[in-house]
Amino acid sequence: MKRHINKFANYIKIEKNYSSHTLRGYTADLKELSEFLGDKETGDIDHLDIRRFLGELRRRNCSKRTIVRKLAAIRSFFRFLFREKLVNTNPADSVFTPKVDKRLPEFLDPEATIKLITSPVKDNFFGARDRAILEVLYSTGIRVSELVGLDFDNVDIIAGVVKVRGKGKKERIAMLGEEAEHAARTYLGEKKRAEKKMSGPFFTNKSDGRLSDRGVRRLVSKYVRLCSIEKKISPHSLRHSFATHMLNNGADLRSVQELLGHKNLSTTQIYTHLGTKRIKEIYAKAHPRA
């Protein structure tokens, strides 16, 4: 099975352009299945083996979301093997997928968002950098992995756009608002004054290397504490806030889908649930019999 896992990993990396995060996750999930089944040949695996594996995950108290994710990796793996005629049947086809309730993302209201992103003091390199990071995350709605992947060549402050490489290495354009543009200019001024490189990674750490996902998460946590925000807020929460505020202020779903880089509209539709309170307020004000 190990040989087949390696073939599949090469396929999703080279032909499907899956992200390194997805590649690591799928490979780990399939290795876990392989270890559970022992020496059993890939072609001899049937739907009962997969059900036994899922049952073991439930016994370990794995969440439904985790089980569904692992099953998605297994389905994709056997679909590939069947298409390549490396197995005669696809045993994952008849395995039931547990239903998982959609988890509403955590987001901030506009006032709390502004309080958070304006909390860094911009009078030095790190303060200016932190302010620019928070402004760009909220202004563009990009993922933290997309933010840290930005290079100087990807950012056009004059035009107010950034070129983002998202999931599956697909490129899209995200918008910089006026405040984000100003914060980025201030950051670049401090960067130049600190005699740091004006090429390569756009956002850098104290060693002038590319800032990491973890570094951004720590940065956001720092300012969440500073603002005494009690919600569990992460960099991704600014993406959720971006989408929620856009829809609440009249943006159409398709436009938000494009800006977020979602492949399917159904992924973006989760944000429509977050606007229910706003819709009720509008209804109460506008309907004569409300």
N, C-alpha and C positions, 0 to 999 in steps of 0.2 A: 504493500500500500504506500510505503514511503516514496517509491519511484513515481507512482501516479500523482502523489501530492506535489512532488517537485515539478512534474509536467504541468499540472494545473496552475501552480504558482507562477511559472513562466508565462503561461497563457494570459492570466489576469493582469500580470505586470506589463507585458509587451504588447499584447493585442487589445486588451480591454482598457489599458491605461488606468487601472485602479490605483488609488493612493497608497502610499507606503503603510499608512495606518490600517487600511482595509486588508492589504496583503498580509500584514503581520497577524491581524485578527483571524482571518480565514485559515491561515496556515496553522496557527495555534489550535483552533477549534478542530481541524481535521487530524492533527497529531493526537489530540485528546481522544478522539474517536478511535484512532488506530491503536492507541495504548489500551483502551477499554476492550477492544476486540481481540487483542493479542496477535497471534500468528495467522489469523484468518485472511485468506486471499481476497483481494478486492472484488473479484468476480463472483465470489461465494456469499457476499454480504446481501442479506435480504431485508425487507421492511421490518421484520421482527427484531433483527439486530439493532436497527436504528431506534425502534421503540424502546428496546431494553436500555439503550444508551440515554435516551431522554428520561426514562424512568429513574435511572441512576442520578441524573442531574436534579430531578425533583427530590429524591431522597437526600441530596446534599443541600436542599433548601435554596437552590438557584432560583432566581426570580424568573417569572414568565418571559420578561423582556430578554434576559440572557439566553433562555432556552430557544426562543424564536430566532435570535441572532445566530446561534450555533446551528440551528436547523437550516437557516438560509444558506450558510456556508456549505453544509452537506448537500443540499439540493443543487446548488450551483456546481459543486464538485462532480456529482453523479450525472448531471445534465451534460457536462463537458465530456466525461468518460463515455457516455452513451453516444454522443454525437461523433466522437472520434473512434467509435466501434471498439473501445477498450473493455467494455462490458456489454452483455447481451440485453440486460434490462436495467431500468432505473428504479432501484428499490425505494427511493425517497418520494416517488410520485404518490404512493398510497398512504403516506404518513400525514396524519392530521396536524395542522398548525394551531397551537393554542391561541386563543383570542386574547389580545392585550389591549387594555384600555389606553386610549391616547392620553399621554401625560401633558397637561398644559404647561408650557414653559414659564419660568419665572421671569418677570419683567418689572421695570420701575415705571412709576407715573412720570410725566414730563418734568414736574418740579424736582423730584428726587434725582432724576437723570441729570438735569442741569447742575444741581448741587454737587453730584459726584464728579462730573467731567470738568467742572471749573475749580475743583478743590486743590489741584497741584499749583504750587507757587512757581511762576515762570522765570524767576530771576537767575537761574543757573541752568547748566546743561540738562541735568536729570529732571528738574522740575518742568522745563520746557518740553523735554522728550515725553514725560509722562502725560502732560496735558495734550500734546499732539496725538499720542496713542489713543487716549480716551475719546478725544474729538473725532478722530478718524474711524474708530470702531463704531461710534454712534452715527456719524454722518453717512458712512458707506454701508453699514450692516454686514461687513465682511466677517468671516470666521477668523479666529485668532491665528490659525495656521496660515491663512492667506495674508494676514497682516505681517507676520514675522518673515514671510517669504517675499515681501516687497523689496525690490531693488530701486536704486535711483532712476533707472531707465523706465520703471513702471509708473512713476509719479509725475504728473504734469500739473503743477500748481497753477500755472497761468490759465490752462484750459479748465481746471477744476475737476480733473478726472484721475482715476488710478486704474491701471490694467491689472486685473487679478487672475491668477491661475488657481482655479478651484478644483473640486473633486473630479477625478478622471482626467486631470490636467487640461480641463477645458477653460479657455480664457473668456473673460467678460469685462465689461467696463462698469466701474462703480463711481458714484458721484461724490465730490467733495463740496460740502456746503461752505458758505462764507467764513463761518467760525473755524471750521477745520482747516481751511486754506490759511487763515491767519495764524493758527496754532502751528501749522507745518512750517510756515515762513520763520516764525520765532524760533522754533526748534533748529532749523537749518542755520540761522544766525548764531545761536549758541554753539552749535556743532563746529562751525567755522572758527569762532573765537577760541574754542577749546583745542583747535588745531587737530581735529579728527578728520578721518577720510571723508571726502565728498564724492565717493563712488562706492559701488558694491551694495551691501545691505542698507536699506533706508533707515531702519530703526536698529540701533546698536546698543551693546551693553558697555560696562565700564572699561572693558578691554578692547573696545572698538570692533568687536566681533558681532555676528548676527545675534539678535535677541532671540531667546527661546520661548516656546509656548509657556513653559513653567515660569519663566521670568515675567511674562505678561500677567499670568494668573496671580503671582505674588504681588505684583504692582497693583492690580485691581483690588485684591483683598486688603491691601494697605490703606487705600483711599476709602473703601467701604467702611472700614473700622474708624477712620478719621472722621467720616461723616455720620457715624453712629447709625448706619442703616442696618436694621435688624434682619432683613431678608437675606437669604442665601444667594448672594450675587456673584457671578463669574463673568469673564469676558463675553461669554456667549449670551449672557443676559442683556448685554447692550445690543446685540443682534436682534434678540426677541423684542426689546423695547423699540428699536428702529422700525421693525415690521408692524408692530401694534400701533405705534403712533402714526405711521404712514397711512394705514387703513382707517384709523379713527378720524383722520383729517381729510378723507376723501380720495386717497389713492386707489386705483383699481387693482384687483388681485393679480392680473397678468403682469402689470408693471412691477409690482413687489416681487413676484416670482422671478422675473428677469434680474432684478437688482440683487436678490438673495442668491441667485445661481441654482435654484431648485430645478431638478429635471422634470418633476411631476407637479402639476397644480395642486394635487391632493395634499402634498407636503406643506404648501403655503396656506392651505385652507384652515389649518389648525388655528391660525391667528384670527380668523373670523369669530371664533368662539370667545376670544378675549374682548371683543367689541360689544358684547351683549349689554353691558351696563350702559355704555354710551348710547346704544340704539334705544334702550328703554327711556333714557333721559330725553332724547329727541322726540320719541313718541309721546311722552308725558307732556311735553311743551307744545307739540304740534296738533295732537288729536283733540277735537272739540269735546269728546266724551271720555277722555282718558281719566 
